[in-house]
């Protein structure tokens, strides 16, 4: 399942202090990867960066989220879209695992929705499955404005 930079950073801010530039909302990102200088950048990746010499260029593929980790980036200027800084010295594997958990969460939710659809589940069941993913209250109203279903976030 592909996710947007905004969704990924939304979930990351629950675990870490972050600073971001403008983030895309269209789902184009499919997996995390650790940045290496010798490796060409690939579209649709979340790159974790700890290299103090990293300099983004305007020639990189568009659908990438750069996630810079460490105090060395504390005063880094966020000049391009889809850049995120975690200004703390956190082991890369912890951040990498957190990003993988975000993708797993959405994959499981997607699978639950598909399974529910195959069983002809009620709209209330679909709303209940969505409650932990979308942190907003939602109601479904009938023709005469009677509340038919309700989703309340925690």
BAMI-312018 format. One line per 3 residues: number of its first residue (from 1); their letters; for each residue x, y, z of N, C-alpha, C. Coordinates in steps of 0.001 Angstrom, whole numbers, plus 500000, padded with zeros to 6 digits. Each point is the difference from the previous one (the first is absolute). Layout:
<atoms>
NUM> A> X:Y:Z:X:Y:Z:X:Y:Z | ...
</atoms>
This chain:
<atoms>
1> XXX> 500851:498824:500000:499149:501176:500000:500895:501237:500000 | 499635:500986:499220:500769:501242:499935:499397:501035:500940 | 500878:500760:500630:499585:501034:500948:500560:501345:499581
4> XXX> 499409:501057:500507:500496:501345:499707:501045:500416:501033 | 500804:500983:499640:500997:500541:500924:499306:500605:501222 | 498859:500622:499780:499267:500622:501105:499513:498962:501011
7> XXX> 499487:498873:499528:499530:498934:500903:501168:499414:500792 | 501114:499746:499326:501173:499421:500677:500493:500948:501091 | 500118:501281:499672:500480:500965:500993:498990:500207:501126
10> XXX> 498717:499896:499688:498971:500084:501038:500230:498915:501055 | 500263:498784:499558:500226:498907:500941:501372:500103:500680 | 500995:500489:499276:501330:500158:500611:499977:501016:501135
13> XXX> 499191:501050:499864:499959:501030:501046:499409:499480:501300 | 499332:498864:499961:499501:499379:501226:501133:499374:500804 | 501106:499669:499327:501126:499335:500656:501227:500886:500160
16> XXX> 500162:500979:499102:501216:500830:499988:499629:501463:499812 | 500917:500862:500430:499878:501416:499682:500475:500172:498557 | 499192:500639:499157:500392:500158:498600:499756:501424:499516
19> XXX> 500711:500377:498935:499799:501245:499261:499842:499587:498543 | 499060:500622:499309:499773:499616:498609:499900:501216:499092 | 500276:499751:498737:499686:500976:498968:498586:499688:499521
22> XXX> 499608:500553:498880:498687:499680:499434:499997:498528:499608 | 498952:499283:500394:499924:498557:499754:498893:499684:499008 | 500300:499083:499070:498999:499559:499031:498928:499170:500698
25> XXX> 498793:500099:499492:498888:499244:500560:499578:498839:499099 | 500597:499899:498832:499647:498910:499089:500805:498751:500370 | 499371:498814:500089:500718:498783:500408:500931:499471:498903
28> XXX> 501290:500224:500180:500991:499549:499011:501138:499202:500631 | 500084:499953:501327:501131:499378:500678:499665:498564:500392 | 500944:499091:499713:499693:498589:500242:500949:499295:500951
31> XXX> 501177:500560:500280:500892:499305:500934:501142:500903:500458 | 500538:499720:501212:501159:500748:500494:501302:499389:499506 | 501038:500826:499957:501321:499554:499582:501029:500923:500644
34> XXX> 501167:499459:500314:501087:500826:500537:500774:500608:498827 | 500265:501290:500098:500703:500722:498939:501480:499642:499984 | 500528:499739:498805:501426:499800:499784:500421:500854:498821
37> XXX> 501148:500671:500113:500459:500905:498944:500132:499303:498646 | 500451:498780:500006:500265:499300:498749:498726:499454:499341 | 498899:500056:500699:498764:499408:499517:499143:501064:499305
40> XXX> 499508:499722:498783:499101:500970:499356:498655:500039:500733 | 499414:501176:500069:498714:500160:500664:498891:499384:499153 | 499077:499321:500668:498883:499366:499308:498691:500664:500405
43> XXX> 499119:500084:499052:498682:500579:500210:499197:499169:501007 | 499184:500658:500829:499109:499299:500905:500628:499477:501273 | 501110:500577:500407:500700:499523:501204:500013:501056:501097
46> XXX> 500126:499527:501227:500281:500856:501151:501466:499759:500313 | 500835:501013:499791:501431:499840:500254:500365:500533:501371 | 500624:499136:500818:500509:500396:501308:501445:500431:499821
49> XXX> 500305:501214:500457:501303:500598:499739:500666:500383:501311 | 501249:499557:500159:500817:500407:501148:501330:500588:499541 | 500246:500029:498712:501246:500502:499415:500077:501523:500160
52> XXX> 501016:500520:500714:500101:501448:500205:500276:500777:498709 | 500451:499332:498955:500297:500670:498738:498834:499963:499014 | 498867:499495:500428:498860:499881:499089:499531:501373:499539
55> XXX> 499842:500143:498705:499454:501214:499399:498979:499610:498950 | 498721:500277:500233:499011:499666:498971:500162:500919:498798 | 499692:499482:498848:500043:500809:498784:498585:500104:499449
58> XXX> 499823:500887:499066:498688:500141:499382:499796:498953:498912 | 500974:499117:499815:499930:499012:498932:499625:498614:500507 | 499653:499873:501246:499622:498687:500513:498572:499675:499566
61> XXX> 499627:498721:499999:498617:499642:499651:499009:500694:500927 | 498830:500279:499478:499007:500796:500728:499391:499280:501193 | 499681:498756:499868:499241:499275:501020:500909:499325:501020
64> XXX> 500685:500828:500762:500924:499521:501034:499763:500821:501266 | 500102:499340:501153:500006:500707:501277:501403:499858:500583 | 500673:501135:500226:501312:499994:500636:499796:500183:501502
67> XXX> 500460:499036:500781:499863:500030:501447:501398:500060:500603 | 500397:501187:500451:501343:500221:500524:499987:499854:501519 | 500920:499183:500499:499998:499646:501414:501297:500476:500654
70> XXX> 499889:500735:501094:501169:500382:500781:500053:501481:500316 | 500762:500327:501045:500156:501392:500424:500724:500844:498957 | 500759:499359:499112:500715:500761:498967:499030:500707:499051
73> XXX> 498759:499539:499960:498990:500615:499129:499086:500968:500743 | 500325:500273:501253:499131:500813:500850:499669:501356:499364 | 500963:500646:499365:499780:501321:499395:499993:499940:498477
76> XXX> 499739:498844:499464:499987:499803:498551:498818:500739:499390 | 500235:500686:498888:498939:500746:499338:499202:499067:499086 | 498711:499941:500240:499128:499137:499217:499528:500765:498761
79> XXX> 500757:499863:498922:499751:500792:498801:499165:499289:498955 | 499873:498705:500105:499274:499233:499001:498830:499270:500635 | 498995:499647:499193:498887:499228:500568:500437:498592:500396
82> XXX> 499210:499393:500855:500212:498617:500449:501331:499792:500712 | 500297:500916:500893:501181:499857:500854:499531:500014:501447 | 500564:499098:500793:499634:499877:501404:501283:499831:500807
85> XXX> 500064:500686:501128:501165:499911:500873:499565:499491:501372 | 500729:499016:500497:499884:499578:501396:501279:500514:500663 | 499925:501143:500712:501212:500644:500502:500558:499381:501279
88> XXX> 499995:498699:500073:500535:499281:501150:500882:498872:499476 | 500982:499615:500799:500854:498876:499621:499314:498702:500423 | 499216:499477:499103:499243:498761:500221:500575:498947:499064
91> XXX> 500189:498772:500457:500495:498952:499095:499082:499849:498783 | 500601:499872:498837:499251:499908:498747:499045:498814:500013 | 500426:498891:500606:499134:498823:499983:498679:500234:500742
94> XXX> 499991:500858:501018:498762:500298:500724:499042:500768:499094 | 500515:500992:499289:499167:500777:499080:499547:499127:498830 | 500912:499197:499478:499686:499095:498893:498864:499045:500392
97> XXX> 500113:499419:501195:498961:499085:500486:498659:500709:500190 | 500048:501252:500460:498759:500765:500189:499319:500243:498647 | 500782:500315:498977:499427:500214:498670:499418:498699:499458
100> XXX> 500705:498904:500201:499459:498706:499575:498686:499701:500726 | 499921:500333:501282:498770:499787:500769:498834:500805:499414 | 500291:501212:499531:498958:500835:499385:499469:499326:498738
103> XXX> 500911:499502:499154:499569:499307:498783:499215:498726:500342 | 500447:499267:501001:499297:498772:500412:498601:500332:500514 | 499875:501061:500806:498708:500426:500523:499004:500246:498871
106> XXX> 500436:500732:498983:499103:500312:498881:499728:498778:499132 | 500980:499121:499841:499764:498756:499255:498959:499134:500701 | 500113:499889:501323:499038:499198:500764:498606:500612:499946
109> XXX> 499933:501321:500087:498713:500683:499905:499370:499764:498625 | 500807:500142:498960:499515:499766:498643:499474:498572:499844 | 500733:499036:500534:499573:498603:499916:498712:499768:500788
112> XXX> 499881:500626:501169:498778:499877:500794:498796:500571:499259 | 500195:501128:499336:498910:500592:499228:499594:499100:498839 | 500992:499409:499325:499699:499092:498884:499253:498762:500502
115> XXX> 500463:499423:501101:499329:498833:500576:498561:500337:500403 | 499808:501170:500586:498662:500426:500408:499095:500182:498793 | 500560:500534:498960:499215:500210:498774:499571:498664:499395
118> XXX> 500883:499029:500028:499674:498675:499463:498904:499315:500808 | 499908:500325:501303:498959:499429:500865:498729:500842:500005 | 499980:501075:499205:498875:500939:499991:499750:500583:501386
121> XXX> 501067:500434:500634:499898:500580:501339:499197:501294:499959 | 499481:500371:501135:499217:501234:500095:500918:501216:499943 | 499393:501127:499725:500772:501248:499997:500548:500274:501393
124> XXX> 499245:499656:501027:500483:500213:501371:501282:499219:500255 | 500065:498764:499503:501218:499212:500170:501182:500650:499274 | 499757:500529:498808:501062:500690:499263:500459:501247:500745
127> XXX> 499040:500723:500574:500357:501178:500802:500808:499598:501232 | 499607:498913:500638:500723:499530:501185:501428:499602:499656 | 500198:499354:498834:501357:499640:499564:500849:501235:499734
130> XXX> 499354:501065:499578:500696:501226:499617:500318:500894:501195 | 499331:499795:501115:500133:500885:501158:501443:500149:500485 | 500776:498925:499957:501378:500089:500497:500959:500609:498972
133> XXX> 499570:500089:498758:500865:500509:498932:499756:501481:499737 | 498747:500378:499894:499649:501390:499715:499509:500626:501298 | 500780:500933:500553:499701:500527:501333:498971:501126:500001
136> XXX> 498896:499815:499298:498938:501004:499964:498671:499334:500301 | 499116:500771:500567:498638:499515:500166:499314:500046:498637 | 499108:499059:499757:499243:499981:498750:498613:499441:500279
139> XXX> 499029:500580:499338:498625:499533:500116:499432:499782:498604 | 499042:499082:499908:499280:499784:498747:498538:500264:500290 | 499432:500919:499221:498623:500412:500236:499088:499493:498889
142> XXX> 498760:499717:500390:498997:499555:499052:499293:501174:499351 | 498941:499677:499289:499265:500980:499206:499453:501145:500852 | 499477:499710:501182:499424:501041:500855:500974:500415:501107
145> XXX> 501268:499922:499718:501056:500443:500914:500009:499240:501321 | 499624:498743:499940:500146:499121:501158:501374:499348:499922 | 500696:499972:501107:501330:499380:500017:499845:498486:499871
148> XXX> 500596:499448:498936:499909:498568:499749:501204:499247:500573 | 501170:500562:499860:501222:499402:500538:500860:501096:500598 | 500825:499617:500968:500871:500964:500658:501371:499387:500218
151> XXX> 501012:500786:499708:501393:499615:500244:500580:501049:500931 | 500435:499586:501168:500598:500932:500951:501430:499616:500225 | 500889:500968:499782:501428:499715:500242:500257:500004:501491
154> X> 501078:499339:500367:500315:499858:501427:500709:501208:500527
</atoms>
